[in-house]
């Protein structure tokens, strides 16, 4: 009976992790479907619009190193609870009024919360599920992908349902955070949560002094740059090719659905074929094809390009989460390596959406956007070759 209760308890913990993960993207990716709507409503430049994506991503990098001290101070249970509350407030405050400053402030708050949740949950999964951490990380990344899909699919319908009120459309995502908060508290109320950063018999390596950790960091920064840039810019890119707002938003939703399915499928497949380098190189080459097709294609070819890009991004992200955990020799390293990779990676990825916005403001077309995407894919292949030389 006790074993059955333990299994039920573990399932509930996994469910709670999934629901927390659902909230890791909507505050950022909800902006993409309404990109041109916000641009017109707020009367701002493309560069300023790009800040709404880059600010939370930069915060994810800036504050990730504080995850370990916060977790040690408050414990996993309290820390995650507090951070979900901050996410709920960040989304909920967007109900108040149409204000660019308010969007910037709430984007900052959301980025702060997401930055700290990531490393804490990564280390917790590594400790709590030592023999199944690849699968649980896959479910975690699946939750993140599902959250991005929901925000891509539902933000525009919310906007239309609430009589073209983008404040209501963006603020509605606070409800998802409140649901996650309730499930998290229910799941872990009787759990003894392992604390990260405990002393181990082997001295932990400092990732900031490790060349391999830096390579993983650069890889994570590149793949995250691709994700946030395509989620922010796909709608205006497709609209520039002649699609309507509804059709462009449908394509973004399609991209998110492909990613969502891939986020869970790729880690499961990696349990059977665990060669990370083989996966990375294959995805890098396929990604190059997808972005070239996005640049040169039109009509139905764009759907094929988006499908390819969705598959590639869905595989790159969970691998990015797994690489530092693969390298970790103990629990302390699992936390410190994940914190470093997420920190530096998100800082790198916060630059690219702004760069794309600036280039578009200067040139008035997306030629540089496509070139940036292709260069990033070449960067994925280059870091893969570097990682192979262990």
Sine and cosine of phi, psi and omega as CSV:
sin_phi,cos_phi,sin_psi,cos_psi,sin_omega,cos_omega
0.00,0.00,-0.67,0.75,0.00,-1.00
-0.90,0.44,-0.61,0.79,0.01,-1.00
-0.91,0.42,-0.62,0.78,0.03,-1.00
-0.91,0.42,-0.68,0.74,0.03,-1.00
-0.89,0.45,-0.62,0.78,0.01,-1.00
-0.89,0.45,-0.68,0.74,0.01,-1.00
-0.89,0.45,-0.70,0.72,0.04,-1.00
-0.87,0.50,-0.66,0.75,0.01,-1.00
-0.89,0.46,-0.67,0.74,0.00,-1.00
-0.92,0.39,-0.64,0.77,0.04,-1.00
-0.88,0.48,-0.67,0.74,0.01,-1.00
-0.90,0.43,-0.61,0.79,0.05,-1.00
-0.89,0.45,-0.70,0.72,0.02,-1.00
-0.89,0.46,-0.66,0.75,0.04,-1.00
-0.88,0.48,-0.67,0.74,0.00,-1.00
-0.91,0.42,-0.62,0.78,0.06,-1.00
-0.88,0.47,-0.68,0.74,0.02,-1.00
-0.87,0.50,-0.70,0.71,-0.03,-1.00
-0.95,0.32,-0.54,0.84,0.11,-0.99
-0.90,0.43,-0.68,0.73,0.00,-1.00
-0.88,0.47,-0.54,0.84,0.03,-1.00
-0.83,0.56,-0.46,0.89,-0.09,-1.00
-1.00,-0.07,0.11,0.99,-0.09,-1.00
-0.99,0.12,-0.09,1.00,-0.04,-1.00
-0.75,-0.66,-0.53,0.85,-0.13,-0.99
-0.80,0.59,-0.57,0.82,0.01,-1.00
-0.90,0.45,-0.41,0.91,-0.01,-1.00
-0.98,-0.18,-0.79,0.61,-0.11,-0.99
-0.97,0.23,-0.24,0.97,0.08,-1.00
-0.92,0.39,-0.31,0.95,0.01,-1.00
-0.95,0.32,-0.62,0.79,-0.10,-0.99
-0.80,0.60,-0.78,0.63,-0.03,-1.00
-0.88,0.48,-0.40,0.91,-0.04,-1.00
-0.95,-0.31,0.36,0.93,-0.11,-0.99
-0.80,0.60,-0.84,0.55,-0.04,-1.00
-0.95,0.33,-0.49,0.87,0.06,-1.00
-0.90,0.44,-0.73,0.68,0.01,-1.00
-0.92,0.39,-0.62,0.78,0.01,-1.00
-0.84,0.54,-0.70,0.71,-0.02,-1.00
-0.97,0.24,-0.66,0.75,-0.05,-1.00
-0.91,0.41,-0.68,0.74,-0.08,-1.00
-1.00,-0.02,-0.17,0.99,0.01,-1.00
0.82,0.57,0.82,0.58,-0.02,-1.00
-0.82,-0.57,0.18,-0.98,-0.02,-1.00
-0.99,0.12,0.22,-0.98,0.07,-1.00
-0.89,0.46,-0.57,0.82,0.02,-1.00
-0.89,0.45,-0.71,0.70,0.03,-1.00
-0.90,0.44,-0.61,0.79,0.05,-1.00
-0.88,0.47,-0.62,0.78,-0.02,-1.00
-0.89,0.45,-0.47,0.89,0.02,-1.00
-0.89,0.46,-0.48,0.88,-0.02,-1.00
-0.92,0.40,-0.41,0.91,0.13,-0.99
-1.00,0.00,-0.66,0.75,-0.11,-0.99
-0.95,0.30,-0.57,0.82,-0.03,-1.00
-0.87,0.49,-0.80,0.60,0.02,-1.00
-0.90,0.44,-0.57,0.82,0.01,-1.00
-0.92,0.39,-0.66,0.75,0.06,-1.00
-0.88,0.48,-0.66,0.75,0.03,-1.00
-0.89,0.45,-0.60,0.80,0.05,-1.00
-0.85,0.53,-0.59,0.80,0.03,-1.00
-0.98,0.18,-0.69,0.73,-0.08,-1.00
-0.89,0.46,-0.65,0.76,-0.14,-0.99
-0.99,-0.16,-0.14,0.99,-0.01,-1.00
-0.81,0.58,-0.64,0.77,0.00,-1.00
-0.90,0.44,-0.30,0.95,0.00,-1.00
-0.99,0.11,-0.03,1.00,-0.02,-1.00
-0.89,0.46,-0.69,0.72,-0.03,-1.00
-0.90,0.44,-0.78,0.62,0.03,-1.00
-0.86,0.51,-0.64,0.77,0.00,-1.00
-0.91,0.41,-0.67,0.74,-0.01,-1.00
-0.91,0.42,-0.63,0.78,0.03,-1.00
-0.92,0.38,-0.59,0.81,-0.04,-1.00
-0.95,0.30,-0.72,0.69,-0.14,-0.99
-0.97,-0.26,-0.37,0.93,-0.14,-0.99
1.00,0.03,0.37,-0.93,-0.07,-1.00
-0.87,0.49,-0.74,0.68,-0.07,-1.00
-0.84,0.54,-0.82,0.58,-0.06,-1.00
-0.93,0.37,-0.64,0.77,-0.04,-1.00
-0.88,0.47,-0.75,0.66,0.00,-1.00
-0.90,0.43,-0.65,0.76,0.03,-1.00
-0.85,0.53,-0.75,0.66,0.00,-1.00
-0.88,0.47,-0.66,0.75,-0.05,-1.00
-0.94,0.34,-0.57,0.82,0.06,-1.00
-0.92,0.40,-0.61,0.79,0.06,-1.00
-0.87,0.49,-0.68,0.73,0.04,-1.00
-0.88,0.48,-0.67,0.75,0.04,-1.00
-0.88,0.47,-0.67,0.75,0.02,-1.00
-0.88,0.47,-0.67,0.75,0.01,-1.00
-0.92,0.39,-0.66,0.76,-0.01,-1.00
-0.86,0.51,-0.70,0.72,0.04,-1.00
-0.95,0.30,-0.67,0.74,-0.06,-1.00
-0.90,0.43,-0.56,0.83,0.00,-1.00
-0.90,0.43,-0.35,0.94,0.01,-1.00
-0.94,0.34,-0.24,0.97,0.11,-0.99
-0.90,0.44,-0.47,0.88,-0.28,-0.96
-0.89,0.45,-0.82,0.57,-0.04,-1.00
-0.30,-0.95,0.25,-0.97,0.05,-1.00
-0.99,0.16,0.98,-0.19,-0.08,-1.00
-0.53,-0.85,0.80,-0.60,0.06,-1.00
-0.91,0.42,-0.65,0.76,0.01,-1.00
-0.87,0.49,-0.68,0.74,0.01,-1.00
-0.90,0.44,-0.64,0.77,0.06,-1.00
-0.89,0.46,-0.63,0.78,0.02,-1.00
-0.91,0.42,-0.72,0.69,-0.02,-1.00
-0.89,0.46,-0.72,0.69,-0.02,-1.00
-0.94,0.35,-0.52,0.85,0.08,-1.00
-0.91,0.42,-0.64,0.77,0.05,-1.00
-0.88,0.47,-0.74,0.68,-0.02,-1.00
-0.89,0.46,-0.67,0.74,0.02,-1.00
-0.89,0.45,-0.68,0.73,0.02,-1.00
-0.89,0.46,-0.63,0.78,0.04,-1.00
-0.86,0.50,-0.75,0.67,-0.03,-1.00
-0.91,0.41,-0.71,0.70,-0.02,-1.00
-0.89,0.45,-0.61,0.79,-0.01,-1.00
-0.85,0.52,-0.64,0.77,-0.07,-1.00
-1.00,0.09,-0.56,0.83,0.00,-1.00
-0.89,0.45,-0.68,0.73,-0.08,-1.00
-0.80,0.60,-0.88,0.48,-0.03,-1.00
-0.90,0.44,-0.59,0.81,0.00,-1.00
-0.89,0.45,-0.73,0.68,0.01,-1.00
-0.93,0.37,-0.61,0.80,0.03,-1.00
-0.85,0.53,-0.77,0.64,-0.01,-1.00
-0.92,0.40,-0.61,0.79,0.01,-1.00
-0.90,0.44,-0.67,0.74,0.03,-1.00
-0.90,0.44,-0.69,0.73,0.01,-1.00
-0.86,0.50,-0.63,0.78,-0.05,-1.00
-0.98,0.18,-0.69,0.73,-0.12,-0.99
-0.97,0.23,-0.54,0.84,-0.05,-1.00
-0.80,-0.60,0.91,0.41,-0.12,-0.99
-0.89,0.46,-0.50,0.87,-0.03,-1.00
-0.99,-0.11,-0.17,0.99,-0.04,-1.00
-0.77,-0.63,0.41,0.91,-0.13,-0.99
-0.92,0.39,-0.49,0.87,0.05,-1.00
-0.88,0.47,-0.69,0.72,0.00,-1.00
-0.92,0.40,-0.70,0.72,-0.03,-1.00
-0.93,0.36,-0.61,0.79,0.11,-0.99
-0.88,0.47,-0.60,0.80,0.07,-1.00
-0.88,0.47,-0.68,0.73,0.05,-1.00
-0.91,0.42,-0.60,0.80,0.05,-1.00
-0.90,0.44,-0.73,0.68,0.03,-1.00
-0.93,0.37,-0.53,0.85,0.09,-1.00
-0.89,0.46,-0.64,0.77,0.05,-1.00
-0.89,0.45,-0.67,0.74,0.04,-1.00
-0.89,0.45,-0.70,0.71,0.03,-1.00
-0.90,0.44,-0.62,0.78,0.03,-1.00
-0.91,0.42,-0.65,0.76,0.05,-1.00
-0.88,0.48,-0.67,0.75,0.04,-1.00
-0.91,0.42,-0.62,0.78,0.02,-1.00
-0.90,0.43,-0.71,0.70,0.00,-1.00
-0.87,0.50,-0.68,0.73,-0.02,-1.00
-0.93,0.38,-0.60,0.80,0.03,-1.00
-0.93,0.36,-0.60,0.80,-0.08,-1.00
-0.99,0.14,-0.55,0.83,-0.19,-0.98
-0.96,-0.27,-0.31,0.95,-0.05,-1.00
-0.88,0.48,-0.71,0.70,0.02,-1.00
-0.92,0.40,-0.69,0.72,0.12,-0.99
-0.86,0.51,-0.62,0.79,0.09,-1.00
-0.87,0.49,-0.69,0.72,0.00,-1.00
-0.85,0.52,-0.71,0.70,0.01,-1.00
-0.94,0.33,-0.64,0.77,-0.02,-1.00
-0.90,0.44,-0.62,0.78,-0.02,-1.00
-1.00,-0.04,0.60,0.80,0.10,-0.99
0.83,0.56,0.74,0.67,0.04,-1.00
0.85,0.53,0.69,0.72,0.09,-1.00
-0.97,-0.25,0.96,-0.27,-0.03,-1.00
-0.96,0.27,-0.35,0.94,0.08,-1.00
-0.91,0.41,-0.67,0.74,0.04,-1.00
-0.92,0.38,-0.64,0.77,-0.02,-1.00
-0.89,0.46,-0.69,0.73,-0.02,-1.00
-0.98,0.19,-0.60,0.80,-0.02,-1.00
-0.93,0.36,-0.41,0.91,-0.05,-1.00
-0.88,0.48,-0.37,0.93,-0.03,-1.00
-0.95,0.33,-0.15,0.99,0.11,-0.99
-0.90,0.44,-0.51,0.86,-0.01,-1.00
-0.89,0.46,-0.65,0.76,0.02,-1.00
-0.89,0.46,-0.62,0.78,0.02,-1.00
-0.92,0.40,-0.62,0.79,0.02,-1.00
-0.91,0.41,-0.64,0.77,0.06,-1.00
-0.88,0.47,-0.71,0.71,0.01,-1.00
-0.88,0.48,-0.64,0.77,0.01,-1.00
-0.87,0.49,-0.72,0.69,-0.01,-1.00
-0.89,0.46,-0.69,0.72,-0.03,-1.00
-0.93,0.38,-0.65,0.76,0.02,-1.00
-0.87,0.48,-0.74,0.68,-0.01,-1.00
-0.89,0.46,-0.66,0.75,0.02,-1.00
-0.90,0.43,-0.66,0.75,-0.10,-1.00
-0.95,0.32,-0.60,0.80,-0.15,-0.99
-0.95,-0.31,0.17,0.99,-0.05,-1.00
-0.89,0.45,-0.54,0.84,-0.01,-1.00
-0.94,-0.34,0.23,0.97,-0.03,-1.00
-1.00,-0.01,0.62,-0.79,0.19,-0.98
-1.00,-0.04,0.96,-0.27,-0.08,-1.00
-1.00,0.06,0.82,-0.57,0.02,-1.00
-0.90,0.43,0.69,-0.72,0.02,-1.00
-1.00,0.05,0.69,-0.72,0.01,-1.00
-0.99,0.11,0.31,-0.95,0.06,-1.00
0.98,0.20,0.32,0.95,0.03,-1.00
-0.96,0.26,0.33,-0.94,-0.02,-1.00
-0.94,0.34,0.59,-0.80,0.02,-1.00
-0.77,-0.63,0.22,-0.98,-0.07,-1.00
-0.96,0.29,-0.36,0.93,0.04,-1.00
-0.96,-0.26,0.72,-0.69,0.02,-1.00
-0.90,0.43,0.70,-0.71,-0.02,-1.00
-0.97,0.23,0.68,-0.74,0.05,-1.00
-0.98,0.19,0.64,-0.77,0.06,-1.00
-0.98,0.21,0.92,-0.39,-0.06,-1.00
-0.90,0.43,-0.46,0.89,-0.03,-1.00
-0.93,0.36,-0.24,0.97,0.03,-1.00
-0.93,-0.36,0.24,0.97,-0.07,-1.00
-0.91,-0.41,0.85,-0.53,-0.07,-1.00
-0.89,0.46,-0.60,0.80,-0.02,-1.00
-0.92,0.39,-0.61,0.79,0.05,-1.00
-0.89,0.46,-0.62,0.78,0.03,-1.00
-0.91,0.40,-0.61,0.79,0.05,-1.00
-0.90,0.43,-0.68,0.73,0.04,-1.00
-0.89,0.45,-0.64,0.77,0.03,-1.00
-0.86,0.51,-0.74,0.67,-0.01,-1.00
-0.89,0.45,-0.68,0.73,0.05,-1.00
-0.86,0.52,-0.74,0.67,-0.04,-1.00
-0.89,0.45,-0.63,0.78,0.02,-1.00
-0.89,0.45,-0.64,0.76,-0.01,-1.00
-0.92,0.38,-0.74,0.67,-0.05,-1.00
-0.93,0.37,-0.55,0.84,0.04,-1.00
-0.95,0.32,-0.57,0.82,0.09,-1.00
-0.86,0.51,-0.68,0.73,0.03,-1.00
-0.88,0.48,-0.71,0.71,-0.05,-1.00
-0.89,0.46,-0.82,0.58,-0.08,-1.00
-0.93,0.37,-0.55,0.84,0.01,-1.00
-0.93,0.37,-0.70,0.72,-0.02,-1.00
-0.94,0.33,-0.57,0.82,0.02,-1.00
-0.93,0.36,-0.53,0.85,0.00,-1.00
-0.99,0.13,-0.58,0.82,-0.21,-0.98
-0.94,-0.34,-0.13,0.99,-0.04,-1.00
-0.88,0.48,-0.69,0.72,-0.03,-1.00
-0.87,0.49,-0.80,0.60,0.04,-1.00
-0.90,0.44,-0.52,0.85,0.05,-1.00
-0.89,0.45,-0.73,0.68,-0.03,-1.00
-0.94,0.34,-0.59,0.81,0.08,-1.00
-0.89,0.46,-0.60,0.80,0.04,-1.00
-0.91,0.42,-0.36,0.93,0.05,-1.00
-1.00,0.01,0.11,0.99,0.10,-0.99
0.96,-0.27,0.03,1.00,0.01,-1.00
-0.99,0.15,0.47,-0.88,0.09,-1.00
-0.97,0.24,0.20,-0.98,0.03,-1.00
-0.87,0.50,-0.68,0.74,-0.01,-1.00
-0.90,0.44,-0.71,0.71,0.00,-1.00
-0.91,0.41,-0.66,0.75,0.02,-1.00
-0.91,0.42,-0.65,0.76,0.04,-1.00
-0.91,0.41,-0.58,0.81,0.06,-1.00
-0.89,0.45,-0.60,0.80,0.03,-1.00
-0.93,0.38,-0.61,0.79,0.07,-1.00
-0.90,0.43,-0.64,0.76,0.05,-1.00
-0.89,0.46,-0.68,0.73,0.04,-1.00
-0.86,0.50,-0.70,0.71,0.06,-1.00
-0.85,0.53,-0.71,0.71,-0.04,-1.00
-0.92,0.40,-0.61,0.79,0.02,-1.00
-0.91,0.42,-0.68,0.73,0.04,-1.00
-0.87,0.49,-0.69,0.72,0.03,-1.00
-0.89,0.46,-0.68,0.73,-0.04,-1.00
-0.86,0.51,-0.72,0.69,0.01,-1.00
-0.91,0.41,-0.67,0.74,0.00,-1.00
-0.91,0.41,-0.56,0.83,-0.01,-1.00
-0.86,0.51,-0.53,0.85,0.03,-1.00
-1.00,-0.08,-0.55,0.84,-0.07,-1.00
-0.95,0.32,-0.70,0.71,-0.07,-1.00
-0.88,0.47,-0.75,0.66,0.04,-1.00
-0.87,0.50,-0.58,0.81,0.04,-1.00
-0.91,0.42,-0.69,0.72,0.04,-1.00
-0.91,0.42,-0.54,0.84,0.00,-1.00
-0.95,0.32,-0.33,0.95,0.13,-0.99
-0.90,0.43,-0.56,0.83,-0.02,-1.00
-1.00,0.02,-0.65,0.76,0.03,-1.00
-0.86,-0.51,1.00,0.07,-0.19,-0.98
-0.99,0.14,0.09,1.00,-0.05,-1.00
-0.93,0.36,0.99,-0.13,-0.06,-1.00
-0.88,0.47,-0.66,0.75,-0.06,-1.00
-0.90,0.44,-0.68,0.74,0.04,-1.00
-0.87,0.49,-0.68,0.73,0.05,-1.00
-0.88,0.48,-0.74,0.68,-0.07,-1.00
-0.89,0.45,-0.71,0.71,-0.03,-1.00
-0.90,0.43,-0.68,0.73,0.01,-1.00
-0.88,0.47,-0.72,0.70,0.00,-1.00
-0.91,0.42,-0.58,0.81,0.02,-1.00
-0.89,0.45,-0.71,0.70,0.00,-1.00
-0.92,0.39,-0.70,0.71,0.01,-1.00
-0.89,0.45,-0.62,0.78,0.01,-1.00
-0.89,0.47,-0.64,0.77,0.06,-1.00
-0.85,0.53,-0.70,0.72,0.02,-1.00
-0.88,0.47,-0.69,0.72,-0.03,-1.00
-0.88,0.48,-0.69,0.72,-0.04,-1.00
-0.96,0.27,-0.54,0.84,0.11,-0.99
-0.90,0.44,-0.65,0.76,0.02,-1.00
-0.91,0.41,-0.60,0.80,0.06,-1.00
-0.89,0.45,-0.60,0.80,-0.01,-1.00
-0.95,0.32,-0.77,0.64,-0.15,-0.99
-1.00,-0.06,-0.31,0.95,-0.10,-1.00
-0.99,0.12,0.19,-0.98,0.07,-1.00
-0.46,-0.89,0.25,-0.97,0.04,-1.00
0.86,0.52,-0.75,-0.66,-0.06,-1.00
-0.92,0.40,-0.43,0.90,0.04,-1.00
-0.88,0.47,-0.49,0.87,0.02,-1.00
-0.91,0.41,-0.58,0.81,0.05,-1.00
-0.90,0.44,-0.63,0.78,0.04,-1.00
-0.91,0.41,-0.67,0.74,0.02,-1.00
-0.87,0.49,-0.71,0.71,-0.01,-1.00
-0.91,0.42,-0.62,0.79,0.05,-1.00
-0.87,0.49,-0.73,0.69,0.01,-1.00
-0.88,0.47,-0.72,0.69,-0.02,-1.00
-0.89,0.46,-0.63,0.78,0.03,-1.00
-0.88,0.48,-0.69,0.73,0.04,-1.00
-0.88,0.48,-0.72,0.70,-0.04,-1.00
-0.89,0.46,-0.76,0.65,-0.02,-1.00
-0.90,0.44,-0.57,0.82,-0.01,-1.00
-0.91,0.40,-0.48,0.88,0.03,-1.00
-1.00,0.07,-0.59,0.81,-0.06,-1.00
-0.91,0.42,-0.61,0.80,-0.09,-1.00
-0.93,0.37,-0.80,0.60,0.01,-1.00
-0.88,0.47,-0.54,0.84,0.07,-1.00
-0.90,0.44,-0.63,0.78,0.05,-1.00
-0.88,0.48,-0.58,0.82,0.05,-1.00
-0.95,0.30,-0.58,0.82,-0.09,-1.00
-0.98,0.20,-0.54,0.84,-0.09,-1.00
-0.82,0.57,-0.77,0.64,0.02,-1.00
-0.92,0.40,-0.51,0.86,0.04,-1.00
-0.95,0.32,-0.56,0.83,0.07,-1.00
-0.88,0.47,-0.62,0.78,-0.06,-1.00
-0.98,0.21,-0.40,0.92,-0.11,-0.99
-0.92,0.39,0.73,-0.68,0.01,-1.00
-1.00,-0.07,-0.28,0.96,0.01,-1.00
-0.42,-0.91,0.00,-1.00,-0.08,-1.00
-0.90,0.43,-0.61,0.79,-0.01,-1.00
-0.90,0.43,-0.67,0.74,0.05,-1.00
-0.92,0.39,-0.59,0.81,0.02,-1.00
-0.84,0.54,-0.65,0.76,-0.01,-1.00
-0.97,0.25,-0.73,0.68,-0.09,-1.00
-0.93,0.35,-0.65,0.76,0.02,-1.00
-0.93,0.37,-0.67,0.74,0.03,-1.00
-0.89,0.45,-0.67,0.74,0.00,-1.00
-0.88,0.47,-0.69,0.72,-0.01,-1.00
-0.91,0.42,-0.73,0.68,-0.04,-1.00
-0.89,0.45,-0.72,0.69,0.01,-1.00
-0.91,0.41,-0.65,0.76,-0.03,-1.00
-0.89,0.46,-0.86,0.51,-0.03,-1.00
-0.91,0.41,-0.62,0.79,-0.02,-1.00
-0.89,0.45,-0.69,0.72,0.00,-1.00
-0.94,0.34,-0.56,0.83,0.07,-1.00
-0.88,0.47,-0.70,0.71,0.04,-1.00
-0.87,0.50,-0.71,0.70,-0.10,-0.99
-0.96,0.29,-0.26,0.97,0.04,-1.00
-0.96,0.27,-0.32,0.95,-0.06,-1.00
-0.98,0.18,-0.60,0.80,-0.17,-0.98
-0.90,0.43,-0.72,0.69,0.03,-1.00
-0.86,0.51,-0.59,0.81,0.04,-1.00
-0.92,0.39,-0.67,0.74,0.02,-1.00
-0.87,0.50,-0.67,0.74,0.02,-1.00
-0.90,0.44,-0.70,0.71,0.02,-1.00
-0.88,0.48,-0.66,0.75,0.01,-1.00
-0.90,0.43,-0.72,0.70,0.00,-1.00
-0.88,0.48,-0.61,0.79,0.00,-1.00
-0.94,0.35,-0.64,0.77,0.04,-1.00
-0.88,0.47,-0.61,0.79,-0.05,-1.00
-0.97,0.23,-0.68,0.73,-0.13,-0.99
-0.99,-0.12,-0.47,0.88,-0.04,-1.00
0.98,0.22,0.17,0.99,0.08,-1.00
-0.57,-0.82,0.08,-1.00,-0.12,-0.99
-0.97,-0.24,0.35,0.94,0.01,-1.00
-0.85,0.53,-0.74,0.68,0.01,-1.00
-0.92,0.39,-0.51,0.86,0.03,-1.00
-0.86,0.50,-0.76,0.65,0.01,-1.00
-0.89,0.45,-0.64,0.77,0.00,-1.00
-0.90,0.44,-0.64,0.77,0.02,-1.00
-0.90,0.44,-0.70,0.71,0.02,-1.00
-0.85,0.52,-0.71,0.71,-0.03,-1.00
-0.92,0.40,-0.65,0.76,0.06,-1.00
-0.89,0.46,-0.60,0.80,0.04,-1.00
-0.90,0.43,-0.65,0.76,0.04,-1.00
-0.91,0.41,-0.61,0.79,0.09,-1.00
-0.89,0.45,-0.60,0.80,0.06,-1.00
-0.89,0.46,-0.61,0.79,0.06,-1.00
-0.87,0.49,-0.71,0.71,0.00,-1.00
-0.90,0.43,-0.65,0.76,-0.01,-1.00
-0.90,0.44,-0.70,0.72,0.01,-1.00
-0.93,0.37,-0.52,0.85,0.06,-1.00
-0.89,0.45,-0.69,0.72,0.03,-1.00
-0.88,0.47,-0.63,0.77,0.03,-1.00
-0.91,0.41,-0.66,0.75,0.00,-1.00
-0.92,0.38,-0.48,0.88,-0.01,-1.00
-0.91,0.41,-0.49,0.87,-0.02,-1.00
-0.99,0.10,0.95,0.33,-0.06,-1.00
-0.99,0.13,0.00,0.00,0.00,0.00
